[in-house]
Amino acid sequence: MLDKQEKIYAAVRLIPRGKVASYSQVAALVGNCNLRRYVGNALHKNPSNEITPCHRVVNAKGFCSGSFAFGGGDVQRKKLEAEGIVFIDGHVDMERFDIDEDTFEAIRMAIIG
């Protein structure tokens, strides 16, 4: 059985390229929507962005982390833009690029069964 941190990493690995999820969504994916700060902390400790693409996790309004673990907010934004994600007024266009309900449910089922 996976611990909370491994569940978070597993969920983030399933966020499709060109999509994002919020910290709260990732927390809900692993079974507790109140763990958003824990999610942020776990992603800050992520040992490999190539394996676990934590750049795909933004805040609920679509803003990048100011302290992105792999070089700052600009690096996170560049990684997202390289995947085709569009920013409006400094944040991700969440209407277009947030994971949809079907994707959320598929990830949730893969993580918690």
FIGU-157684 format. One line per field, with one value per residue (C-alpha): x, y, z; residue number from 1; residue in three letters. Coordinates in Angstrom, 3 decimals. Layout:
BEGIN
X: X|...
Y: Y|...
Z: Z|...
pos: NUM|...
code: ala|...
! end
This chain:
BEGIN
X: 0.000|1.304|1.834|0.326|3.406|3.669|-0.059|0.506|3.393|1.353|-1.573|0.670|2.256|-1.235|-2.002|-1.912|0.663|-0.904|-3.199|-2.899|-4.479|-4.658|-3.135|-6.678|-7.526|-4.428|-5.315|-8.826|-7.357|-5.528|-8.571|-8.452|-9.114|-7.760|-4.207|-3.377|-0.480|0.833|0.632|2.669|5.264|5.509|5.895|8.578|10.521|9.874|13.140|12.621|10.454|11.161|9.424|6.820|5.895|5.053|5.110|1.569|0.243|-0.767|-2.894|-6.685|-6.518|-3.914|-0.864|2.527|4.432|6.745|9.169|8.985|11.457|13.302|14.298|11.427|8.068|9.507|10.800|7.393|5.695|8.162|7.596|3.829|4.055|6.256|3.297|0.961|-0.609|-1.683|-1.418|-3.821|-2.813|-0.046|-1.989|-3.031|-6.303|-7.978|-11.140|-9.106|-6.287|-7.593|-8.217|-11.837|-14.165|-13.611|-9.827|-10.112|-12.231|-9.922|-6.902|-8.779|-9.804|-6.251|-4.945|-7.524|-9.352
Y: 0.000|3.440|6.087|9.577|11.031|8.155|8.487|12.171|11.374|8.628|11.023|13.750|11.245|10.656|14.317|14.375|16.436|19.813|19.768|20.990|20.217|22.329|21.361|20.822|18.548|16.441|16.260|15.091|12.544|10.899|10.937|14.126|17.543|19.218|18.027|20.752|22.112|18.577|18.179|21.356|20.182|16.745|18.257|20.628|17.499|15.702|13.923|13.963|16.236|13.970|11.083|13.092|16.241|18.465|21.504|20.439|21.386|25.022|26.856|26.965|30.223|28.825|30.614|28.926|28.357|31.221|28.682|25.950|23.317|23.147|26.766|29.137|30.141|31.082|27.536|26.100|28.481|27.647|23.921|24.413|26.636|23.989|21.615|24.081|25.578|29.203|31.865|34.807|37.737|35.666|32.490|29.301|29.514|27.000|26.783|25.291|23.442|22.159|18.409|17.610|15.533|12.340|12.662|13.465|10.378|8.134|9.309|8.939|5.385|4.497|5.814|4.737|2.055
Z: 0.000|-0.917|1.744|1.280|-0.380|-2.857|-3.638|-4.368|-6.710|-8.396|-8.934|-10.367|-12.781|-14.206|-14.953|-18.762|-20.612|-21.457|-18.407|-14.825|-11.473|-8.330|-4.992|-3.673|-6.585|-5.985|-2.286|-3.212|-5.622|-2.742|-0.497|1.609|0.079|3.247|2.514|-0.030|2.070|2.492|-1.300|-1.780|0.706|-0.913|-4.371|-3.104|-2.045|-5.358|-6.208|-9.988|-12.114|-15.096|-13.302|-11.366|-13.342|-10.390|-12.676|-13.671|-10.218|-9.694|-7.169|-7.530|-9.501|-11.883|-10.532|-10.517|-7.320|-6.467|-5.046|-7.668|-6.495|-9.805|-10.303|-9.470|-10.927|-14.305|-14.816|-13.962|-16.380|-19.160|-18.647|-18.843|-21.928|-23.582|-23.137|-24.864|-21.749|-22.185|-19.502|-19.159|-16.953|-15.347|-14.593|-16.354|-18.272|-15.923|-18.009|-20.856|-19.107|-15.770|-15.736|-16.505|-14.317|-16.330|-16.055|-12.345|-11.760|-13.811|-11.812|-8.518|-9.360|-10.341|-7.017|-4.465|-6.399
pos: 1|2|3|4|5|6|7|8|9|10|11|12|13|14|15|16|17|18|19|20|21|22|23|24|25|26|27|28|29|30|31|32|33|34|35|36|37|38|39|40|41|42|43|44|45|46|47|48|49|50|51|52|53|54|55|56|57|58|59|60|61|62|63|64|65|66|67|68|69|70|71|72|73|74|75|76|77|78|79|80|81|82|83|84|85|86|87|88|89|90|91|92|93|94|95|96|97|98|99|100|101|102|103|104|105|106|107|108|109|110|111|112|113
code: met|leu|asp|lys|gln|glu|lys|ile|tyr|ala|ala|val|arg|leu|ile|pro|arg|gly|lys|val|ala|ser|tyr|ser|gln|val|ala|ala|leu|val|gly|asn|cys|asn|leu|arg|arg|tyr|val|gly|asn|ala|leu|his|lys|asn|pro|ser|asn|glu|ile|thr|pro|cys|his|arg|val|val|asn|ala|lys|gly|phe|cys|ser|gly|ser|phe|ala|phe|gly|gly|gly|asp|val|gln|arg|lys|lys|leu|glu|ala|glu|gly|ile|val|phe|ile|asp|gly|his|val|asp|met|glu|arg|phe|asp|ile|asp|glu|asp|thr|phe|glu|ala|ile|arg|met|ala|ile|ile|gly
! end
